[in-house]
Amino acid sequence: MTATERSQELITVAAQAAADKLAQNVIAFDVSDVLSITDAFLIASAANDRQVKAIAEEIEEALREKLDVKPVRREGEREGRWILLDYLDIVVHVQHSEERSFYSLDRLWKDCPELPLPADAMATRNRPEDADTDEAGNAVAPAGEYFIQDFS
């Protein structure tokens, strides 16, 4: 069994939304062969609690606006270290970088096939873990430095 087209569509929109809020190391796994409760996991991380919340909110908004879906369950918002969004077909994990390293979901699900992601989401795998962000989760230049974005 493989992830459905609907699951892939949800993953694509969620991954793009995460990338738009500068999530780090966005990856999606097809877990349909090993779990009966969902088709896919999307995992993303951020360097601080505020950005974790901003990424989760952006994912929720994008899925609601583009695909008219809302999570059936949302956990972890108060602490902001690990927010889980359950859409039944997919489960989104937005984690603080420290939690991601400690719980190592990537290693746990590494034997499952990766799902294709938009180019912006794939590019997040090279973003530094300690990138500075503003209150909205957008990248900002560290004090005294200029921020140069490469659009190539």
C-alpha positions as CSV (number, residue, x, y, z in Angstrom):
1,M,0.0,0.0,0.0
2,T,1.3,3.5,-0.8
3,A,0.2,7.0,0.3
4,T,-2.9,8.1,-1.6
5,E,-3.0,11.0,-4.1
6,R,-5.0,13.0,-1.5
7,S,-2.2,12.4,1.1
8,Q,0.4,13.5,-1.4
9,E,-1.6,16.6,-2.1
10,L,-1.8,17.5,1.6
11,I,1.9,16.8,2.1
12,T,2.8,19.1,-0.9
13,V,0.7,22.0,0.4
14,A,1.9,21.5,4.0
15,A,5.6,21.3,2.9
16,Q,5.4,24.4,0.8
17,A,3.8,26.3,3.7
18,A,6.5,25.1,6.1
19,A,9.2,26.2,3.6
20,D,7.5,29.6,3.2
21,K,7.9,30.1,7.0
22,L,11.6,29.0,6.7
23,A,11.3,25.6,8.3
24,Q,14.4,23.6,8.5
25,N,15.0,20.1,7.2
26,V,11.5,19.4,5.8
27,I,11.0,15.7,5.0
28,A,8.0,13.5,4.3
29,F,7.7,9.8,4.8
30,D,5.1,7.3,3.3
31,V,4.2,5.3,6.5
32,S,1.2,3.6,5.0
33,D,2.8,0.2,4.9
34,V,3.7,0.2,8.6
35,L,0.9,2.2,10.1
36,S,-2.9,1.8,9.6
37,I,-3.8,5.2,11.2
38,T,-2.2,7.5,8.6
39,D,-0.6,7.5,5.2
40,A,2.3,10.0,5.7
41,F,4.3,12.0,8.1
42,L,5.7,15.5,7.4
43,I,8.5,16.6,9.7
44,A,9.9,20.1,9.9
45,S,11.9,21.9,12.5
46,A,12.8,25.4,13.7
47,A,15.4,27.0,15.9
48,N,13.0,28.6,18.4
49,D,9.6,28.1,19.9
50,R,8.1,31.2,18.2
51,Q,9.1,29.9,14.8
52,V,7.7,26.4,15.6
53,K,4.3,28.0,16.3
54,A,4.5,30.3,13.2
55,I,5.3,27.3,10.9
56,A,2.4,25.2,12.4
57,E,0.0,28.2,11.9
58,E,1.1,28.7,8.3
59,I,0.6,25.0,7.5
60,E,-2.9,25.1,9.0
61,E,-3.8,28.2,7.1
62,A,-2.5,26.9,3.8
63,L,-4.3,23.6,4.1
64,R,-7.5,25.3,5.1
65,E,-7.4,27.9,2.3
66,K,-6.1,25.7,-0.5
67,L,-7.7,22.3,0.3
68,D,-10.5,23.2,2.8
69,V,-9.3,20.9,5.5
70,K,-8.7,21.4,9.2
71,P,-6.8,19.2,11.6
72,V,-8.9,16.8,13.6
73,R,-6.4,17.1,16.5
74,R,-3.7,19.6,17.4
75,E,-1.3,19.1,20.3
76,G,1.7,20.9,21.8
77,E,0.8,24.4,20.9
78,R,1.2,25.8,24.5
79,E,4.8,24.7,24.9
80,G,5.7,25.4,21.3
81,R,8.5,22.8,21.3
82,W,6.7,20.1,19.2
83,I,3.3,20.8,17.5
84,L,1.5,17.9,16.0
85,L,-1.3,18.5,13.5
86,D,-3.4,15.4,12.7
87,Y,-5.3,15.5,9.4
88,L,-6.0,11.7,9.5
89,D,-4.5,11.2,6.0
90,I,-1.3,12.9,7.1
91,V,0.3,13.9,10.5
92,V,2.5,16.9,10.6
93,H,5.3,17.3,13.2
94,V,6.8,20.7,13.7
95,Q,9.6,20.4,16.2
96,H,12.1,22.6,17.9
97,S,15.6,21.6,16.6
98,E,16.5,20.2,20.0
99,E,13.4,18.0,20.2
100,R,14.0,16.8,16.6
101,S,17.5,15.8,17.4
102,F,16.5,14.1,20.7
103,Y,13.5,12.2,19.4
104,S,15.0,11.5,16.0
105,L,11.8,10.8,14.1
106,D,13.8,10.9,10.9
107,R,15.9,7.9,12.0
108,L,12.8,6.0,13.3
109,W,11.0,6.3,9.9
110,K,14.1,6.1,7.6
111,D,13.2,2.7,6.2
112,C,9.9,4.2,4.9
113,P,10.0,5.7,1.4
114,E,10.4,9.5,1.2
115,L,7.6,11.4,-0.6
116,P,8.4,14.0,-3.2
117,L,8.3,17.6,-2.0
118,P,8.2,21.0,-3.7
119,A,11.7,22.4,-4.5
120,D,11.4,25.1,-1.8
121,A,10.8,22.4,0.8
122,M,13.7,20.3,-0.5
123,A,16.0,23.4,-0.2
124,T,15.3,23.6,3.5
125,R,17.6,20.8,4.1
126,N,20.6,23.1,3.7
127,R,19.3,25.9,6.0
128,P,21.4,26.5,9.0
129,E,19.9,25.3,12.3
130,D,20.7,28.6,14.0
131,A,19.1,31.0,11.5
132,D,17.8,34.2,13.1
133,T,14.1,34.9,12.7
134,D,11.6,37.6,13.6
135,E,8.4,37.2,15.6
136,A,6.6,35.9,12.5
137,G,9.2,33.2,11.8
138,N,10.7,35.1,8.9
139,A,14.5,35.0,8.4
140,V,16.4,38.1,9.4
141,A,20.0,39.1,9.3
142,P,22.0,38.7,12.5
143,A,22.7,42.1,14.2
144,G,25.3,44.0,12.2
145,E,25.1,41.8,9.1
146,Y,23.3,42.0,5.8
147,F,20.9,39.4,4.7
148,I,21.5,38.2,1.1
149,Q,19.0,35.8,-0.4
150,D,20.1,33.7,-3.3
151,F,17.3,33.4,-5.9
152,S,19.1,31.0,-8.2
